[in-house]
Amino acid sequence: VRLVESGGGLVQAGGSLRLSCATAGSILSIPVMGWYRQVPGKEREMVAVISSGEPTYYADSAKGRFTISRDNNKNTMDLQMNSLKPEDTAMYYCAAGLSMDTLALGSWGQGTQVTVSS
């Protein structure tokens, strides 16, 4: 599955960004999708997961601030990020797979950079 992220950028702390992950085909054929982020020198972190159109996982750092959703008509998966903090600065990647447990083994996008200034 080809995935293309967009929506990253530079924002001040407290601001919002909406990331989008576009799929090449019907998003309905993809059981599980999610967002990861990675900072150079640190492990990749699972941020949020959506399964069959329903949010199923948020990292503790994302709870209450981030919302994952899927638009079946546009074949996109989005991540609405509010109340952004400098520690949210990272490269954000979307992934698609068969299950949450094997999501990291599935398809990946090229990433979109999010930078939050203090």
C-alpha positions as CSV (number, residue, x, y, z in Angstrom):
1,V,0.0,0.0,0.0
2,R,1.4,3.4,-1.0
3,L,1.1,6.0,1.7
4,V,1.8,9.7,1.5
5,E,1.8,11.9,4.5
6,S,1.2,15.7,4.5
7,G,0.4,18.5,7.0
8,G,3.6,18.8,9.0
9,G,5.2,22.1,9.7
10,L,6.4,24.5,12.2
11,V,4.0,25.6,15.0
12,Q,4.3,27.4,18.3
13,A,3.6,25.5,21.5
14,G,-0.1,25.4,22.2
15,G,-0.9,25.4,18.5
16,S,-2.5,22.7,16.3
17,L,-1.6,20.7,13.2
18,R,-3.5,18.2,11.2
19,L,-1.6,15.4,9.6
20,S,-3.0,13.5,6.7
21,C,-2.1,10.1,5.3
22,A,-3.4,9.4,1.8
23,T,-3.7,5.9,0.5
24,A,-3.3,4.8,-3.1
25,G,-6.4,2.6,-3.0
26,S,-9.5,2.2,-1.0
27,I,-8.8,2.8,2.7
28,L,-11.6,0.4,3.5
29,S,-9.3,-2.5,2.4
30,I,-6.8,-1.6,5.1
31,P,-7.6,-3.2,8.5
32,V,-5.3,-1.2,10.7
33,M,-3.6,2.2,10.3
34,G,-1.6,4.2,12.6
35,W,0.8,7.1,13.3
36,Y,4.3,6.7,14.6
37,R,6.9,9.4,15.4
38,Q,10.6,9.3,15.8
39,V,13.2,11.7,17.0
40,P,16.8,11.2,15.9
41,G,18.6,9.0,18.4
42,K,15.4,7.8,20.0
43,E,13.2,4.8,19.5
44,R,10.2,5.0,17.2
45,E,7.0,5.6,19.2
46,M,3.5,4.5,18.3
47,V,1.3,7.5,18.7
48,A,-2.2,6.4,17.7
49,V,-3.9,3.5,15.9
50,I,-7.3,3.2,14.1
51,S,-8.8,-0.2,13.4
52,S,-11.7,-0.7,11.1
53,G,-12.4,3.0,11.4
54,E,-12.4,3.1,15.1
55,P,-9.6,4.6,17.3
56,T,-8.1,1.8,19.3
57,Y,-4.9,3.2,20.8
58,Y,-3.4,6.4,21.9
59,A,0.0,6.8,23.5
60,D,-0.2,8.4,27.0
61,S,1.5,11.4,25.5
62,A,-1.2,11.8,22.9
63,K,-4.3,11.2,25.0
64,G,-6.6,14.2,25.3
65,R,-4.7,16.1,22.7
66,F,-4.5,14.0,19.6
67,T,-7.4,12.5,17.6
68,I,-7.0,9.9,14.9
69,S,-9.7,9.5,12.3
70,R,-10.4,8.0,8.9
71,D,-12.2,9.5,5.9
72,N,-13.5,6.7,3.8
73,N,-14.5,9.0,1.0
74,K,-11.1,10.7,0.7
75,N,-9.1,7.6,1.5
76,T,-7.2,9.4,4.1
77,M,-6.3,8.9,7.7
78,D,-5.8,12.0,9.8
79,L,-4.2,12.9,13.0
80,Q,-5.5,16.1,14.6
81,M,-2.9,17.4,17.1
82,N,-3.9,20.1,19.5
83,S,-2.1,21.8,22.4
84,L,1.2,20.9,20.8
85,K,4.3,20.8,23.0
86,P,8.0,21.1,22.1
87,E,8.3,17.4,23.0
88,D,6.0,16.6,20.1
89,T,8.7,17.6,17.7
90,A,9.5,14.6,15.6
91,M,9.2,13.0,12.2
92,Y,5.7,11.6,11.9
93,Y,5.0,8.5,9.8
94,C,1.8,6.7,8.9
95,A,1.7,3.0,8.6
96,A,-0.8,0.4,7.4
97,G,-1.1,-3.2,8.2
98,L,-3.2,-6.2,9.2
99,S,-3.2,-5.8,12.9
100,M,-1.9,-3.4,15.6
101,D,0.7,-6.0,16.7
102,T,2.2,-6.3,13.2
103,L,1.6,-2.7,12.1
104,A,5.3,-1.9,12.1
105,L,5.8,-4.7,9.6
106,G,3.4,-3.2,7.1
107,S,3.6,-0.3,4.7
108,W,5.0,3.0,5.6
109,G,4.9,6.6,4.3
110,Q,7.9,8.8,3.8
111,G,7.2,10.9,6.9
112,T,6.3,14.5,7.6
113,Q,8.2,16.7,10.0
114,V,6.5,18.4,12.9
115,T,8.4,21.1,14.8
116,V,6.9,22.8,17.8
117,S,8.7,25.8,19.0
118,S,8.6,27.0,22.7
